[in-house]
Amino acid sequence: MNLDFIGFEDLEIPVSPKQYAINSIEKNMAGAMYEKYHYLGDKGFLHQYSFGAFFANTIWACITYGIPNARNINGIYKSDEQAGVLEITRLVAKPEAPRNTCSRLISQSIKELQKRYPIRIIITYADTAQGHTGSIYKASNFDYVGLTAPKTDFVHPDGKIKKMKGVKYSELEGEWVPRSQKHLFVKRLAA
């Protein structure tokens, strides 16, 4: 499968998202797409399932689902109810992809997921620091929950976030920096 942009004049371009074949893909293929097109790159994304949108043997978009880090989210699920909950951990499409590519990929990948996993709830976030509002998730019939609570991260002078247990941050070099808030969306699926 071709990840590279061969040259606009040489590449067959889909005109509708209905032209895509939605296939399961490996984490490394998803990572290559994220590295090239996602603002976070391929660093540290949770991965359980990934799907790609293919046209003419070229991947145009991909989505990854993982088990959420959050053990519970008030009003959505509790720690003893996390079974059947997945999070969209990354989603990206090439800039040249037709309109509605991401919403089509979401709907088709959920159908594929339901064949493989007893999924009840999907959560996802839109990062305010990137100017994201979650319009793709709204178009995909996710419910808007609200903004995440304000949080801070301890950042070392080298720019890396430090998460350590059993240390006194006051004795370390660095500072607490506000983390961007995220818009939270949820989709509950029929059993």
N, C-alpha and C positions, 0 to 999 in steps of 0.2 A: 504494500500500500504506500502511496506516495504522500509524504508530508510536505515536501518542498514546493515552493511556488516556482514553477518551471519558467515562467515568462507569461505575462498576461495574454499575449496573442496566441500562445501555444496551448493554453489550458482550457478545457471544456468547462464552462461555467453553468451551474444549474440556474434555472430561471424561477423555480418554485421549490420550497422545502419538501414538497410531496415527492420529489424526484430522488430523495435520499434513501439509501438502504441503511438501516440502523443495525449495527453489529456490535457485539461485545468486543472490547479491545483490552490489551494488556496495559498494566500501569506504565510501562516505559513508553508506549506509544502515546498515551494520554500526557505523560510528562513532557514529551517532545513538543506536543501542541501547546501545553501551558508555558513551556520555556520560551516559545516563539511569540505567543499571542496574549498571555494572561499577565496582568500587572504583578502578580506574586511569583511568576515563573513556575518552576516545578518543585520548589523547595517545600518540604514537609507537608504534603497534602495527605489526608486520611484517605485510604483506598480500600474498598470492599468490592465494588463493581464499577467498571467504566464502559462507556458506550461511545461509538463514533458515528457520525453522519457521513456516509460515503456517496460520492458521485463520480463516475468515470474513473474508478480505482484510486480516487484521491479523497483523503479525509478533509472535510470542510468544517467540522465542529466536533466537540467532544464534551462529555459530562462524566463526572465521577461522584459516586456515592460512598459514604463511609459511616461507621458507627460514631455517633456524636460523642465528643469529649464531655459535654454536659451530662452528668448523671441524672439530672432532673431539670425540668423547666416548668416553673409554676403555671398551672392551668393547662399544660399540654401533656406532660407525663411525669411520673415519679420514678425514683431510682429502681423500685421493684417492678416497674412497668416498661422498662427500656427495650424489652424484646419486641421486635417488629418496628423499631424506629430507626430510620436512616436520615443522614444529612447530605444535601448536595454540597460537596466540599470544593468543587471547581466546575466551572462551565465557561466555555469559550467557543467563538466562531471566528473564522477568517473574516477580515473586514469586507471582502468582496462577496461574501455569502448573501443569498437573497433574504429579504425581509422575512421575519417570523421563523428563521432557522432555529433559533434557540428554543422557542416555545414548542415547535414541532419535535425537536430532539427530547425535550422534557417529557412530552406526552407519550411519545413512542418508547422511550427508555423506561418509563414507569410501567407500561404494559409488559415489556420484557422482564423487568424486575419482579413483577407479580407472578411470573412463571417460575421464578427461581427462589424466591424469598417470601416468607409470610409477612409482608409489609403492611403496617397499619397507619403509620404516620411518617411524613417526610418534612424535615425542617430545612430552612436555608436562610442565609443572611445576605444583605446588601450593604456594602461598606460605605459609610457616609464620607470618609476621607477621600474616596475615589469619585464622589459625586453620584454614586449609585443610589437609585430610589426603589429598585425592585420592580420596575415596570414589566420585566420579562415574567416574573413570578405572578404578578397581578394578572397578566394576560394568560397565564397557565392555571388560573383559578386557585391560587394559593390565598389563604386568608392572612391579612396583615395583623401582626400581634402588637407591634410597637418597637420602640428603640431598646436596645440592651442597656443595662445599667452602666454608669460610668465606671471605668477601671483604669488602673495605672500599671505600668511595667517598669521594672528596674533596668535601666539601660547603662551599660558599661561605656566608657569614653570611646571604645572602638566601634560603637554603634550597635553592638549585639545585645539583645535582650537576655538577661540572666534570670533563670528560675532555679533557685537552690533551696533545699530544705536544711534547717538546722544552722543557718548562718545569721549573723547580725549584719543586715544590710548597711547599718550606720558605720560599720567598720570597713566597708568596701568602697572602692572608687566608682562613682557613677551617680545617677540621679533617677528619681521617679518621674516618669513621663506619662501624660494622659494617653490612653489608648483610644482610637477612634470608636465611636459608637456604631452599631450596626442595626439596620432594619431587620426585624425577625419576621419570617413568613412560615406558615404551616399548612400542610395539605393532609387532611384525614381521608383515608381510603376506606371504602366499604369492605366489610369482611367477606 
